[in-house]
Amino acid sequence: MAKTKVCVIFGGVSNEHEISLMSAKSIIDNIPNDKYDVVKVGITKKGRWLFFPGSTDEIISDTWHEHEDCVPCLISPDKTTKGLLKIYDNEIFFEKIDVVLPVLHGKNGEDGTIQGLLELAGIPYCGCGILASAACMDKVYTNIIFDDAGIARCRWDYIRSHEARDIDAVEARMAEQFGYPMFVKPSRSGSSVGISKVNNKDELKAAINLALAHDDKIVFEEFIQGHEVECAVFGNVPDLIASEIGEIGATASFYDYDDKYKNGTSRTFIPASVSEEIRSEIREIAKKAYTALGCAGLSRVDFFVEKDTNRILINEINTLPGFTTISMYPKLMQYEGMSYAELVDGIIQLGLKGSGDE
């Protein structure tokens, strides 16, 4: 019996390129090779697509694109072909693909763009569909949907880039709503890139400029003192598994990019140090949010549990959470009894059944 051919796409032009490489190595190394043949496609930081026949060690060292047998390639948008076009010496060779596993974090991978390409190509793919990916990537629209669905979250507001010209008006508006400290975030960025915790007007101005480097919409949120907890959701609606709740023990002032992926000093706790009743409620809210956004396959749903009040406040949904060896999503699913290899297999099988937009 022929094996299912899985195309793993990694790298990309987003500011989470390096995270993608780490996730891709872990995933490729754990794909059950008795069931699947893996085709590896990397996207360079400049956006060049290359068929890559080498090892995952070259992926993690980011030398993969120097492999002598790399060749340009592209996904054929023709639904009658459903595969990969590889270009050798100005000749085009076709390779049939059964399913794509896009291990692309952030912009151009997690925001609905590559999902749109794969829909045009008629190739099944793993994870959320176009709408869910785009909505979850954009914090403004995520928050609007949360509010409409009656899912409690912290107070928030946003501006577009032209409003940032009058910093005094912005500062007065946000300080009146939230006071200090508050968080300033680009609307479309992942892994805490471009996010700042600010304590005064000067810091707010610097944070706005930083956020504008990543997006033209900026989200402002009140600061919540409490537990930062996460729930892994796996499956397609209505058959969902919501994991036990995990907690982040960050060493920075908040769980930022360096704490997640560079320092390796943050700690995770499973179960989180909140009551069983609260953890149970979080699992139900996670499934409600996953359903409201139209997610499919997998997502990690992040929450705050406010100190003193124990209010449960949703933070965001990450449609392609990190899959490194220190990432929370695989750890939570492993806690539920699903090994890393079983998890990857399950995600591929869900992808073969169809995206969340179908």
C-alpha positions as CSV (number, residue, x, y, z in Angstrom):
1,M,0.0,0.0,0.0
2,A,1.4,3.4,-1.0
3,K,2.3,5.8,1.7
4,T,0.5,9.2,2.0
5,K,2.7,11.9,0.7
6,V,3.0,14.9,3.1
7,C,4.5,18.1,2.0
8,V,5.9,20.0,5.0
9,I,6.4,23.7,4.2
10,F,8.7,25.6,6.6
11,G,10.6,28.9,6.9
12,G,8.9,31.9,5.4
13,V,9.3,35.6,5.3
14,S,7.7,36.4,8.7
15,N,9.5,37.5,11.8
16,E,9.0,34.0,13.2
17,H,11.1,32.3,10.5
18,E,13.5,30.8,13.1
19,I,10.6,29.4,15.2
20,S,9.3,27.7,12.0
21,L,12.7,26.0,11.6
22,M,12.6,24.6,15.1
23,S,9.0,23.4,14.8
24,A,9.7,21.9,11.4
25,K,12.6,19.8,12.6
26,S,10.6,18.4,15.5
27,I,7.6,17.6,13.3
28,I,9.6,16.0,10.5
29,D,11.6,13.9,12.9
30,N,8.4,12.6,14.4
31,I,6.2,11.9,11.4
32,P,5.5,8.2,11.4
33,N,7.6,7.0,8.5
34,D,5.7,3.7,8.1
35,K,2.6,5.8,7.0
36,Y,4.0,8.9,5.3
37,D,6.6,10.0,2.8
38,V,7.7,13.5,3.5
39,V,8.4,16.1,0.9
40,K,10.2,19.1,2.3
41,V,9.7,22.6,0.9
42,G,11.5,25.6,2.5
43,I,10.8,29.3,2.0
44,T,13.7,31.6,2.4
45,K,13.6,34.9,4.3
46,K,13.3,36.6,0.9
47,G,10.4,34.4,-0.1
48,R,12.1,32.0,-2.5
49,W,10.5,28.5,-2.5
50,L,12.9,25.6,-2.7
51,F,12.5,21.8,-2.8
52,F,14.8,20.6,0.0
53,P,16.1,16.9,0.0
54,G,18.4,17.2,3.0
55,S,18.4,16.5,6.7
56,T,16.5,18.3,9.5
57,D,19.9,19.2,11.0
58,E,20.3,21.5,8.1
59,I,16.9,23.0,8.7
60,I,17.6,23.8,12.4
61,S,21.0,25.4,11.5
62,D,19.3,27.4,8.7
63,T,21.8,26.1,6.1
64,W,19.1,24.1,4.3
65,H,18.9,26.5,1.4
66,E,22.6,26.0,0.7
67,H,22.1,22.3,-0.1
68,E,23.5,21.5,-3.5
69,D,20.3,19.6,-4.5
70,C,17.9,22.3,-3.6
71,V,15.8,23.4,-6.6
72,P,13.1,26.1,-7.2
73,C,9.6,24.8,-6.7
74,L,6.0,26.0,-6.4
75,I,2.6,24.7,-5.6
76,S,0.6,24.3,-8.8
77,P,-2.6,26.3,-8.5
78,D,-4.3,24.0,-11.0
79,K,-6.8,21.8,-9.2
80,T,-6.5,19.1,-11.8
81,T,-2.9,18.4,-10.8
82,K,-2.8,18.8,-7.0
83,G,0.9,18.8,-6.6
84,L,4.4,20.4,-6.5
85,L,6.2,21.7,-9.6
86,K,10.0,21.3,-9.3
87,I,12.3,23.2,-11.8
88,Y,15.5,21.4,-12.9
89,D,17.6,23.1,-15.5
90,N,14.6,24.9,-17.0
91,E,12.6,21.7,-17.1
92,I,9.5,21.3,-14.9
93,F,8.8,18.0,-13.1
94,F,5.6,17.3,-11.2
95,E,5.2,15.6,-7.9
96,K,1.8,14.5,-6.6
97,I,1.0,15.7,-3.0
98,D,-1.7,14.2,-0.8
99,V,-1.7,16.8,2.0
100,V,0.3,19.9,3.0
101,L,1.4,20.5,6.6
102,P,2.3,24.2,6.6
103,V,4.7,24.7,9.5
104,L,4.7,28.5,9.0
105,H,4.3,30.7,12.0
106,G,3.1,34.3,11.7
107,K,2.4,36.4,8.5
108,N,2.1,34.6,5.2
109,G,1.8,31.3,6.9
110,E,-0.7,31.5,9.7
111,D,-2.9,34.4,8.4
112,G,-4.9,32.7,5.7
113,T,-2.6,33.5,2.8
114,I,-1.0,30.1,2.2
115,Q,-4.3,28.5,3.1
116,G,-5.9,30.4,0.2
117,L,-3.2,29.1,-2.2
118,L,-3.8,25.6,-1.1
119,E,-7.6,26.0,-1.5
120,L,-7.0,27.3,-5.1
121,A,-4.7,24.2,-5.7
122,G,-7.3,21.9,-4.3
123,I,-4.8,20.2,-2.0
124,P,-5.9,19.2,1.5
125,Y,-4.0,20.9,4.3
126,C,-3.6,20.7,8.0
127,G,-4.9,23.3,10.5
128,C,-7.4,26.1,10.3
129,G,-8.9,27.4,7.0
130,I,-8.7,30.8,5.4
131,L,-11.2,32.7,7.5
132,A,-10.2,31.3,10.9
133,S,-6.5,31.8,10.2
134,A,-7.0,35.4,9.1
135,A,-9.3,36.3,12.0
136,C,-7.2,34.7,14.7
137,M,-4.1,36.4,13.3
138,D,-5.6,39.8,13.6
139,K,-6.2,40.7,17.2
140,V,-8.7,43.4,16.4
141,Y,-11.1,41.1,14.6
142,T,-10.4,38.3,17.1
143,N,-11.5,40.6,19.9
144,I,-14.6,41.7,18.0
145,I,-15.7,38.1,17.5
146,F,-14.9,37.3,21.2
147,D,-17.1,40.2,22.2
148,D,-19.9,39.2,19.9
149,A,-19.8,35.6,21.2
150,G,-20.0,36.8,24.8
151,I,-16.5,35.4,25.7
152,A,-15.1,37.6,28.5
153,R,-11.7,39.3,27.9
154,C,-9.9,42.3,29.3
155,R,-10.8,45.8,28.3
156,W,-9.2,46.8,25.0
157,D,-9.1,49.4,22.3
158,Y,-7.2,50.0,19.1
159,I,-6.0,52.7,16.6
160,R,-4.9,52.7,13.0
161,S,-1.5,54.1,12.0
162,H,-2.8,57.6,11.0
163,E,-4.1,58.1,14.5
164,A,-0.7,57.7,16.0
165,R,0.3,61.1,14.7
166,D,-1.4,62.7,17.6
167,I,0.3,60.8,20.4
168,D,-1.1,63.1,23.1
169,A,-4.7,62.3,22.1
170,V,-3.9,58.6,22.0
171,E,-2.2,58.6,25.4
172,A,-5.0,60.5,27.0
173,R,-7.6,58.1,25.6
174,M,-5.8,55.0,26.6
175,A,-4.7,56.2,30.0
176,E,-8.3,57.2,30.8
177,Q,-9.5,53.7,29.9
178,F,-6.8,51.5,31.3
179,G,-4.3,53.5,33.4
180,Y,-0.8,52.2,33.7
181,P,0.6,49.6,33.2
182,M,-1.0,48.6,29.9
183,F,0.0,46.4,26.9
184,V,0.6,47.7,23.4
185,K,0.5,45.2,20.6
186,P,0.6,45.1,16.8
187,S,-2.7,43.6,15.7
188,R,-1.1,41.1,13.4
189,S,2.0,39.5,14.9
190,G,2.7,36.3,16.7
191,S,5.0,34.9,19.4
192,S,4.8,38.2,21.4
193,V,6.8,40.0,18.7
194,G,6.4,43.8,18.9
195,I,4.5,43.7,22.2
196,S,5.4,46.0,25.0
197,K,4.3,46.5,28.6
198,V,4.3,50.2,29.3
199,N,4.2,52.2,32.5
200,N,4.1,55.9,31.3
201,K,3.5,58.2,28.3
202,D,7.2,58.0,27.1
203,E,7.1,54.2,27.1
204,L,3.7,54.3,25.4
205,K,5.2,56.4,22.5
206,A,8.1,54.0,22.0
207,A,5.8,51.0,22.2
208,I,3.5,52.5,19.5
209,N,6.5,53.0,17.2
210,L,7.7,49.4,17.8
211,A,4.2,48.0,17.1
212,L,3.9,50.1,13.9
213,A,7.0,48.4,12.6
214,H,5.0,45.2,12.5
215,D,1.4,46.3,11.6
216,D,-0.7,49.3,10.8
217,K,-3.2,48.6,13.6
218,I,-2.3,48.8,17.2
219,V,-4.1,47.1,20.1
220,F,-4.1,48.5,23.6
221,E,-5.1,46.3,26.6
222,E,-5.5,46.7,30.3
223,F,-2.9,44.9,32.4
224,I,-4.3,41.9,34.2
225,Q,-2.5,40.6,37.3
226,G,-2.9,36.9,37.4
227,H,-2.1,33.5,36.0
228,E,-1.3,33.1,32.3
229,V,-2.7,29.8,31.2
230,E,-3.2,27.8,28.0
231,C,-5.4,25.1,26.6
232,A,-4.7,22.9,23.6
233,V,-7.7,22.2,21.4
234,F,-7.5,19.3,18.9
235,G,-10.0,18.2,16.3
236,N,-12.7,19.5,13.9
237,V,-16.0,20.8,15.2
238,P,-18.0,19.3,16.9
239,D,-15.5,16.5,17.9
240,L,-13.1,18.5,20.0
241,I,-10.5,17.5,22.6
242,A,-9.7,20.3,25.1
243,S,-6.6,19.5,27.1
244,E,-5.7,20.0,30.7
245,I,-4.7,23.6,31.4
246,G,-1.1,24.6,31.5
247,E,0.5,27.6,33.1
248,I,3.5,29.7,32.0
249,G,6.1,30.6,34.6
250,A,7.7,33.5,32.7
251,T,11.0,34.9,33.8
252,A,10.5,38.2,31.9
253,S,8.0,40.9,32.9
254,F,5.7,39.0,30.5
255,Y,6.0,35.9,28.3
256,D,7.9,37.5,25.5
257,Y,9.7,36.1,22.4
258,D,13.1,35.6,24.1
259,D,11.5,33.9,27.0
260,K,9.6,31.5,24.7
261,Y,12.4,30.6,22.3
262,K,15.8,31.9,23.2
263,N,16.5,32.0,26.9
264,G,14.8,28.7,27.7
265,T,14.4,29.9,31.3
266,S,10.6,30.0,31.4
267,R,8.8,27.1,33.1
268,T,5.6,25.3,32.3
269,F,3.3,23.7,34.8
270,I,0.6,21.1,34.0
271,P,-1.9,21.3,35.5
272,A,-2.0,25.1,36.1
273,S,-2.1,26.2,39.7
274,V,-5.8,27.1,39.7
275,S,-8.7,25.1,41.0
276,E,-10.1,22.1,39.1
277,E,-13.4,24.0,38.7
278,I,-11.7,26.9,37.0
279,R,-9.7,24.6,34.8
280,S,-12.8,22.8,33.7
281,E,-14.5,26.1,32.9
282,I,-11.5,27.2,30.8
283,R,-11.7,24.0,28.8
284,E,-15.3,24.7,27.9
285,I,-14.6,28.3,27.0
286,A,-11.7,27.2,24.9
287,K,-13.9,25.0,22.8
288,K,-16.5,27.8,22.5
289,A,-13.9,30.2,21.3
290,Y,-12.4,27.6,18.9
291,T,-15.9,27.1,17.4
292,A,-16.8,30.8,17.3
293,L,-13.6,31.5,15.2
294,G,-14.2,28.5,12.9
295,C,-10.9,26.8,13.9
296,A,-10.0,23.3,12.6
297,G,-7.3,20.7,13.3
298,L,-5.5,22.4,16.2
299,S,-5.2,25.7,18.0
300,R,-3.9,26.8,21.4
301,V,-6.2,29.1,23.3
302,D,-4.6,31.4,25.8
303,F,-6.3,32.9,28.9
304,F,-5.7,35.0,32.1
305,V,-7.1,34.0,35.4
306,E,-7.3,37.3,37.4
307,K,-5.7,37.3,40.8
308,D,-8.2,37.8,43.7
309,T,-11.3,37.7,41.5
310,N,-10.5,34.4,39.6
311,R,-12.2,36.0,36.5
312,I,-11.4,33.9,33.4
313,L,-10.4,36.2,30.5
314,I,-9.5,34.9,27.1
315,N,-6.4,36.4,25.5
316,E,-6.0,35.0,22.0
317,I,-6.1,31.9,19.8
318,N,-2.9,30.7,18.1
319,T,-3.8,28.6,15.1
320,L,-0.3,27.2,14.5
321,P,1.3,27.1,18.0
322,G,4.9,26.4,18.4
323,F,5.9,22.7,18.0
324,T,9.4,22.9,19.5
325,T,10.5,20.5,22.2
326,I,9.7,23.2,24.8
327,S,6.4,24.3,23.3
328,M,3.2,24.1,25.4
329,Y,0.8,22.6,22.8
330,P,2.6,19.3,22.4
331,K,3.2,19.1,26.1
332,L,-0.5,19.6,26.9
333,M,-1.5,16.9,24.4
334,Q,1.2,14.5,25.7
335,Y,-0.3,15.1,29.2
336,E,-3.6,13.9,27.7
337,G,-1.9,10.6,26.6
338,M,-1.1,11.5,23.0
339,S,2.6,11.1,22.1
340,Y,4.3,13.6,19.8
341,A,4.2,11.2,16.9
342,E,0.5,10.4,17.5
343,L,-0.3,14.1,17.6
344,V,1.4,14.8,14.3
345,D,-0.3,11.8,12.8
346,G,-3.7,13.0,14.1
347,I,-3.2,16.5,12.7
348,I,-2.3,15.0,9.3
349,Q,-5.4,12.8,9.4
350,L,-7.6,15.8,10.2
351,G,-6.1,17.7,7.4
352,L,-6.9,14.9,4.9
353,K,-10.5,15.2,6.0
354,G,-10.7,18.9,5.0
355,S,-10.1,22.4,6.3
356,G,-12.3,24.4,8.6
357,D,-13.7,26.5,5.7
358,E,-15.4,23.5,4.0
